[in-house]
Amino acid sequence: MKDTPWWSCAPGKPWRTILPVFIRRTDKEGRTTREEKSRGMSRVVVTLGALSAFGPLSIDMYLPALPSMTRSLGSTASLTQLTLTACLAGLALGQMYAGPASDALGRKRPLLLGVALYAAASVLCLVAPSVYLLIAMRFVQGIGGAAGIVIARAMVRDLRSGVAAARMFSTMMLINGLAPILAPLIGGQILRFAGWRVVFALLAAIGLALFVAASRLPETLPAARRRPGSIGGETGRALRVLVSDRAFVGRAMGCGLGFAAMFAYISGSPFVLQDIYGVSPQTFSLLFGINALGLALANQLNGLVVGKLSPEWLLIRGLSATAAGGVGLLAVVASGKLGMAAVLACLFVVVSSLGFVMPNATALALTNHPQEAGTASALLGVFQFAVGALVAPLVGIGGAHTALPMGIIIALLGTMALLSQRIVPAARRRGT
């Protein structure tokens, strides 16, 4: 019998039979590689989405505990509320350092430092003996959490742009959207069985878990694309580039003013629904969760349709719904005749519409600034939290017996967010 040639798969079989087997093996290996890459990217998106949830986790989870904290620390309501303001200030200011630092040093080192700082500050909040130390540690906690928020957005821009970035932001915001649904419910349940300090113990545990998850993320900004030198100097140069771009400014205003409208809702709705309409804290938590669910579902829908419909088109429609919901809310509370159901319907429209506003505005703002992605992400975040912090006390100007200030502020912010898109050049509004 003749020796079997090296290129034959079996005696008597032609070499051509090898080719289909080789192709099938190659296809199988290719599919496996693609599946592994898909699973790896899914883990990255889940981690980035969780990192971007530091804001709602830090704010919403301990809201039900404010009265018990006041009594426990022998404080006043106004001093205890400063713990919220301090956290917001930290979330805003921390982004102005973390974003530019990540452009100069890479994403992972500033991210890990920020998350570690968040976990450590949460532990100090847990053992704080006075409201003054608690206020200080909440500020530090906000600075640490800011790194997760701003660098998560910048990492998305490193990995994706345009429609792909908008889709990835939608997935992140779906994960992020679970935080305002679950956080107040978890905080309320903790208070049923334990004291308010356990809330900060849980936040410390979350910070530690996210530190471990973030340590496994890839570095998305290679050394060749970093901006070495003075962080302050590079930040000033990047800021000049960003503020001179009308498209970026318009998207940032749409994103920031829309976020501020939601924060006005977060600040005002507990008093409006509980003090004016008489709902219980448990019912309020349920209503709060329904609105957050609407936001999460809108994020998911946006991720499904973006690409078939342009991010520009979806952004304008989302902002139109935000403005319409705000104007409707103002009309309802001004008339005083349509009741709580009409108020809830308008608030649902306002909150849910942001599921189309936030991911598309963020993606469009960052698309043309890959070299300044960290600074651009920081500027977006600072504007969001700064305007949110400014409008929060305005909602309560009329006291606890009228919803009119909340209606006016949400209507004004929603309308301004829509009108801000006129700043964007016409060609960019059309997506050309």
C-alpha positions as CSV (number, residue, x, y, z in Angstrom):
1,M,0.0,0.0,0.0
2,K,1.3,3.4,-0.9
3,D,2.3,5.8,1.8
4,T,-0.4,8.3,2.7
5,P,0.5,11.7,1.4
6,W,0.9,14.4,4.1
7,W,-1.8,16.4,2.4
8,S,-4.4,13.6,2.4
9,C,-6.9,13.3,5.3
10,A,-7.2,9.5,4.8
11,P,-6.0,6.9,2.4
12,G,-7.8,7.0,-0.8
13,K,-9.5,10.3,-0.1
14,P,-8.6,13.3,-2.2
15,W,-6.9,16.4,-0.5
16,R,-9.9,18.4,-1.3
17,T,-11.8,16.9,1.6
18,I,-9.4,18.6,3.9
19,L,-10.6,22.1,2.9
20,P,-14.2,21.8,4.2
21,V,-13.0,20.3,7.5
22,F,-10.4,23.1,7.8
23,I,-13.1,25.8,7.0
24,R,-15.5,24.3,9.6
25,R,-12.8,24.2,12.2
26,T,-11.7,27.8,11.4
27,D,-15.4,29.0,11.5
28,K,-15.9,27.3,14.9
29,E,-12.7,28.8,16.3
30,G,-13.8,32.2,14.9
31,R,-17.2,31.9,16.5
32,T,-15.6,31.0,19.8
33,T,-13.3,34.0,19.6
34,R,-16.2,36.3,18.8
35,E,-18.2,34.9,21.6
36,E,-15.3,35.4,24.0
37,K,-14.9,39.0,22.9
38,S,-18.6,39.6,23.2
39,R,-18.6,38.2,26.8
40,G,-15.6,40.3,27.6
41,M,-17.2,43.4,26.3
42,S,-20.4,42.7,28.2
43,R,-18.4,42.5,31.4
44,V,-16.7,45.8,30.6
45,V,-20.1,47.5,29.9
46,V,-21.6,46.1,33.2
47,T,-18.6,47.3,35.2
48,L,-18.7,50.8,33.5
49,G,-22.4,51.0,34.1
50,A,-22.0,50.2,37.8
51,L,-19.2,52.8,38.1
52,S,-21.4,55.4,36.6
53,A,-24.1,54.7,39.2
54,F,-22.0,56.2,42.1
55,G,-24.2,59.3,41.9
56,P,-27.6,57.8,42.5
57,L,-26.2,55.2,44.9
58,S,-24.6,57.9,47.0
59,I,-27.7,60.2,46.9
60,D,-30.8,58.0,46.8
61,M,-29.9,55.2,49.2
62,Y,-29.6,57.3,52.3
63,L,-32.5,59.7,51.6
64,P,-34.9,57.7,53.8
65,A,-32.4,58.0,56.6
66,L,-32.1,61.8,56.9
67,P,-34.6,62.2,59.8
68,S,-33.0,59.4,61.8
69,M,-29.5,60.7,61.1
70,T,-30.7,64.1,62.4
71,R,-31.9,62.7,65.7
72,S,-28.9,60.3,66.1
73,L,-26.3,63.0,65.6
74,G,-28.2,65.7,67.6
75,S,-28.2,67.9,64.5
76,T,-30.7,70.0,62.7
77,A,-32.5,69.2,59.5
78,S,-30.6,72.0,57.6
79,L,-27.2,70.7,58.7
80,T,-28.1,67.1,57.9
81,Q,-29.2,68.2,54.4
82,L,-25.7,69.7,53.9
83,T,-24.5,66.1,53.7
84,L,-26.4,65.9,50.4
85,T,-25.0,69.2,49.2
86,A,-21.5,68.2,50.1
87,C,-21.8,64.9,48.2
88,L,-23.1,66.8,45.1
89,A,-20.2,69.3,45.4
90,G,-17.7,66.5,45.6
91,L,-19.3,64.7,42.6
92,A,-19.0,67.9,40.6
93,L,-15.5,69.1,41.6
94,G,-14.0,65.6,41.5
95,Q,-14.8,65.2,37.9
96,M,-12.7,68.3,37.0
97,Y,-9.6,66.5,38.3
98,A,-10.3,62.9,37.4
99,G,-11.2,63.6,33.8
100,P,-8.0,65.5,32.8
101,A,-5.9,63.2,35.0
102,S,-7.2,60.2,33.0
103,D,-6.3,62.0,29.7
104,A,-2.7,62.4,31.0
105,L,-2.1,59.3,33.0
106,G,-4.4,56.7,31.4
107,R,-7.8,55.6,32.7
108,K,-7.1,52.9,35.2
109,R,-4.8,54.6,37.8
110,P,-7.1,57.6,38.4
111,L,-10.1,55.3,38.4
112,L,-8.7,52.9,40.9
113,L,-7.6,55.7,43.2
114,G,-11.0,57.3,43.0
115,V,-12.9,54.1,43.8
116,A,-10.5,53.3,46.7
117,L,-11.1,56.8,48.1
118,Y,-14.9,56.3,47.8
119,A,-14.7,53.0,49.8
120,A,-12.5,54.6,52.5
121,A,-14.7,57.7,52.8
122,S,-17.8,55.4,53.2
123,V,-16.1,53.7,56.1
124,L,-15.4,57.0,57.8
125,C,-19.1,58.1,57.2
126,L,-20.1,54.9,58.9
127,V,-18.2,55.8,62.1
128,A,-18.6,59.6,62.0
129,P,-19.3,60.9,65.5
130,S,-20.7,64.3,64.4
131,V,-22.6,65.8,61.6
132,Y,-19.7,68.0,60.7
133,L,-17.3,65.1,60.1
134,L,-20.1,63.4,58.2
135,I,-20.4,66.4,55.9
136,A,-16.7,66.4,55.3
137,M,-16.6,62.7,54.5
138,R,-19.6,63.0,52.2
139,F,-17.6,65.6,50.2
140,V,-14.6,63.2,50.0
141,Q,-17.0,60.4,49.1
142,G,-18.3,62.5,46.2
143,I,-14.8,63.3,45.0
144,G,-14.0,59.5,44.9
145,G,-17.2,58.6,43.2
146,A,-16.7,61.3,40.6
147,A,-13.8,59.3,39.2
148,G,-16.0,56.4,38.4
149,I,-18.6,58.5,36.7
150,V,-16.3,60.6,34.5
151,I,-13.8,57.9,33.6
152,A,-16.5,55.4,32.7
153,R,-17.8,57.8,30.1
154,A,-14.3,58.5,28.8
155,M,-13.6,54.8,28.5
156,V,-16.7,54.3,26.3
157,R,-15.4,57.1,24.0
158,D,-12.1,55.3,23.8
159,L,-13.9,52.1,22.7
160,R,-16.7,53.4,20.6
161,S,-17.9,56.5,18.7
162,G,-21.1,57.8,17.1
163,V,-24.0,55.3,16.9
164,A,-22.0,52.6,18.6
165,A,-21.2,54.9,21.5
166,A,-24.8,55.9,21.9
167,R,-25.8,52.2,22.0
168,M,-23.2,51.5,24.6
169,F,-24.2,54.5,26.7
170,S,-27.8,53.2,26.5
171,T,-26.7,49.8,27.9
172,M,-24.7,51.5,30.6
173,M,-27.7,53.7,31.6
174,L,-29.9,50.7,31.7
175,I,-27.6,49.3,34.4
176,N,-27.2,52.7,35.9
177,G,-31.0,53.1,35.9
178,L,-31.4,50.2,38.3
179,A,-29.7,52.3,41.0
180,P,-32.5,54.9,41.6
181,I,-35.0,52.0,41.5
182,L,-33.2,49.9,44.1
183,A,-31.3,52.4,46.2
184,P,-34.3,54.0,48.1
185,L,-36.0,50.6,48.5
186,I,-32.8,49.1,49.9
187,G,-32.2,52.2,52.2
188,G,-35.8,52.0,53.4
189,Q,-35.5,48.3,54.2
190,I,-32.2,48.8,56.0
191,L,-33.9,51.3,58.3
192,R,-36.6,48.8,59.2
193,F,-34.0,46.4,60.7
194,A,-30.9,48.5,61.4
195,G,-29.6,52.0,61.9
196,W,-28.6,54.5,59.2
197,R,-24.9,53.7,59.6
198,V,-25.5,50.3,57.9
199,V,-26.4,52.2,54.7
200,F,-22.8,53.5,54.6
201,A,-21.5,50.1,55.5
202,L,-23.2,48.8,52.3
203,L,-21.9,51.7,50.3
204,A,-18.3,50.8,51.5
205,A,-18.9,47.2,50.4
206,I,-20.1,48.3,47.0
207,G,-17.0,50.5,46.7
208,L,-14.7,47.6,47.5
209,A,-16.5,45.3,45.0
210,L,-16.3,47.9,42.3
211,F,-12.5,48.4,43.0
212,V,-12.0,44.7,42.4
213,A,-14.1,44.8,39.2
214,A,-12.4,48.0,38.0
215,S,-8.9,46.4,38.5
216,R,-9.9,43.8,35.9
217,L,-10.8,46.4,33.2
218,P,-8.5,46.9,30.3
219,E,-6.6,50.1,29.9
220,T,-8.5,51.8,27.1
221,L,-6.1,54.8,26.6
222,P,-2.7,53.6,25.3
223,A,0.4,55.6,26.1
224,A,0.7,57.0,22.6
225,R,-2.7,58.7,22.9
226,R,-2.1,60.3,26.3
227,R,-1.4,63.9,26.9
228,P,1.8,64.2,29.0
229,G,2.9,67.3,30.8
230,S,1.1,69.6,33.2
231,I,-2.4,68.5,33.9
232,G,-3.5,72.0,34.6
233,G,-2.0,73.3,31.4
234,E,-3.6,70.5,29.3
235,T,-6.9,71.1,31.1
236,G,-6.9,74.8,30.2
237,R,-6.1,74.0,26.5
238,A,-8.8,71.2,26.3
239,L,-11.4,73.5,27.9
240,R,-10.7,76.2,25.3
241,V,-11.2,73.7,22.6
242,L,-14.4,72.4,24.1
243,V,-16.1,75.7,24.9
244,S,-15.3,77.0,21.4
245,D,-17.2,74.1,19.8
246,R,-20.8,75.1,19.5
247,A,-22.0,71.5,18.9
248,F,-20.3,70.4,22.2
249,V,-21.8,73.3,24.1
250,G,-25.3,72.6,22.8
251,R,-25.1,68.9,23.6
252,A,-23.7,69.6,27.1
253,M,-26.5,72.1,27.8
254,G,-29.2,69.7,26.6
255,C,-27.7,66.9,28.8
256,G,-27.0,69.1,31.8
257,L,-30.3,71.0,31.9
258,G,-32.2,67.7,31.3
259,F,-30.3,66.1,34.2
260,A,-31.1,69.2,36.4
261,A,-34.8,68.7,35.6
262,M,-34.6,65.2,36.9
263,F,-32.8,66.4,40.0
264,A,-35.5,69.0,40.6
265,Y,-37.9,66.0,40.5
266,I,-35.7,64.0,43.0
267,S,-35.5,67.0,45.4
268,G,-39.1,68.1,45.2
269,S,-41.2,64.9,44.8
270,P,-40.8,63.6,48.3
271,F,-42.4,66.8,49.7
272,V,-45.0,67.2,47.0
273,L,-46.2,63.6,47.1
274,Q,-46.0,63.0,50.8
275,D,-46.9,66.4,52.3
276,I,-49.3,67.7,49.7
277,Y,-50.9,64.5,48.4
278,G,-50.5,62.4,51.6
279,V,-48.8,59.3,50.2
280,S,-46.9,57.1,52.6
281,P,-43.1,56.7,52.5
282,Q,-43.6,53.1,51.2
283,T,-45.9,54.3,48.4
284,F,-43.5,57.1,47.5
285,S,-40.7,54.5,47.2
286,L,-42.9,52.5,44.8
287,L,-43.8,55.6,42.7
288,F,-40.1,56.6,42.6
289,G,-39.2,53.1,41.4
290,I,-41.9,53.2,38.7
291,N,-40.4,56.4,37.2
292,A,-36.9,55.0,37.4
293,L,-38.2,51.9,35.6
294,G,-39.6,54.1,32.9
295,L,-36.2,55.7,32.5
296,A,-34.5,52.3,32.3
297,L,-36.9,51.0,29.7
298,A,-36.5,54.2,27.6
299,N,-32.7,53.6,27.7
300,Q,-33.2,50.1,26.5
301,L,-35.5,51.2,23.7
302,N,-33.0,53.8,22.7
303,G,-30.3,51.2,22.5
304,L,-32.5,49.1,20.2
305,V,-33.4,51.8,17.7
306,V,-30.3,54.0,17.6
307,G,-28.7,53.3,14.3
308,K,-32.0,52.8,12.6
309,L,-32.8,56.3,13.8
310,S,-30.0,58.8,14.2
311,P,-28.8,59.9,17.7
312,E,-29.6,63.5,16.6
313,W,-33.3,62.6,15.8
314,L,-33.7,60.7,19.1
315,L,-32.2,63.5,21.1
316,I,-34.5,66.2,19.8
317,R,-37.6,64.0,20.3
318,G,-36.4,63.1,23.8
319,L,-35.9,66.8,24.7
320,S,-39.3,67.7,23.2
321,A,-40.9,65.1,25.5
322,T,-39.0,66.5,28.5
323,A,-40.2,70.0,27.7
324,A,-43.8,68.9,27.1
325,G,-43.9,66.9,30.3
326,G,-42.5,69.9,32.3
327,V,-45.0,72.4,30.7
328,G,-47.8,69.9,31.4
329,L,-46.7,69.5,35.0
330,L,-46.8,73.3,35.4
331,A,-50.2,73.5,34.0
332,V,-51.5,70.7,36.2
333,V,-50.1,72.1,39.5
334,A,-51.2,75.7,38.5
335,S,-54.8,74.6,37.9
336,G,-54.9,72.6,41.1
337,K,-57.9,70.6,39.8
338,L,-56.5,67.5,38.0
339,G,-55.1,65.7,41.1
340,M,-52.2,63.5,41.8
341,A,-52.7,61.2,38.8
342,A,-52.0,64.0,36.4
343,V,-49.0,65.0,38.3
344,L,-47.6,61.5,38.3
345,A,-48.3,61.1,34.5
346,C,-46.3,64.3,33.7
347,L,-43.4,63.3,36.0
348,F,-43.3,59.9,34.3
349,V,-42.9,61.6,30.9
350,V,-40.2,64.0,32.2
351,V,-38.1,61.2,33.8
352,S,-38.6,58.5,31.1
353,S,-37.8,60.9,28.2
354,L,-34.3,61.4,29.7
355,G,-33.6,57.8,28.6
356,F,-33.4,59.2,25.1
357,V,-31.7,62.5,26.1
358,M,-28.7,61.4,28.2
359,P,-27.1,58.6,26.1
360,N,-27.5,60.5,22.8
361,A,-26.4,63.9,24.1
362,T,-23.4,62.3,25.8
363,A,-22.3,60.3,22.7
364,L,-22.8,63.3,20.4
365,A,-20.9,65.6,22.7
366,L,-17.9,63.3,23.0
367,T,-17.8,62.1,19.3
368,N,-15.6,64.8,17.9
369,H,-13.3,65.0,20.9
370,P,-11.4,61.7,21.3
371,Q,-8.2,63.5,22.4
372,E,-10.1,65.4,25.2
373,A,-12.5,62.6,26.1
374,G,-11.7,62.7,29.8
375,T,-11.9,66.5,30.1
376,A,-15.1,66.6,27.9
377,S,-16.7,63.9,30.1
378,A,-15.7,65.9,33.2
379,L,-17.2,69.1,31.8
380,L,-20.4,67.3,31.1
381,G,-20.6,65.9,34.6
382,V,-19.7,69.2,36.3
383,F,-22.4,71.0,34.4
384,Q,-25.0,68.3,35.3
385,F,-24.3,68.2,39.0
386,A,-23.6,71.9,39.4
387,V,-26.9,72.9,37.9
388,G,-28.6,70.1,39.8
389,A,-27.2,71.4,43.1
390,L,-28.3,75.0,42.3
391,V,-31.9,74.1,41.5
392,A,-32.4,71.7,44.4
393,P,-33.0,74.4,47.1
394,L,-35.2,76.4,44.7
395,V,-37.8,73.6,44.5
396,G,-38.6,74.2,48.2
397,I,-39.0,78.0,48.0
398,G,-42.7,77.8,48.5
399,G,-42.5,75.6,51.5
400,A,-44.1,72.1,51.8
401,H,-47.6,73.2,50.8
402,T,-47.3,74.0,47.1
403,A,-46.0,72.1,44.1
404,L,-45.8,75.3,42.0
405,P,-42.0,75.9,42.4
406,M,-41.2,72.3,41.3
407,G,-43.5,72.7,38.3
408,I,-42.0,76.1,37.2
409,I,-38.4,74.8,37.5
410,I,-38.9,71.6,35.7
411,A,-40.9,73.3,32.9
412,L,-38.2,76.0,32.6
413,L,-35.3,73.5,32.5
414,G,-37.0,71.2,30.0
415,T,-37.8,74.1,27.7
416,M,-34.3,75.6,28.0
417,A,-32.8,72.1,27.3
418,L,-34.8,71.9,24.0
419,L,-34.0,75.4,23.0
420,S,-30.3,74.9,23.7
421,Q,-30.1,72.7,20.6
422,R,-30.4,75.8,18.5
423,I,-26.8,76.5,19.4
424,V,-25.7,73.4,17.5
425,P,-24.9,74.2,13.8
426,A,-27.7,73.2,11.5
427,A,-25.6,70.6,9.7
428,R,-24.8,68.8,13.0
429,R,-28.4,68.9,14.1
430,R,-29.3,67.0,10.9
431,G,-26.5,64.5,11.6
432,T,-24.5,65.6,8.5
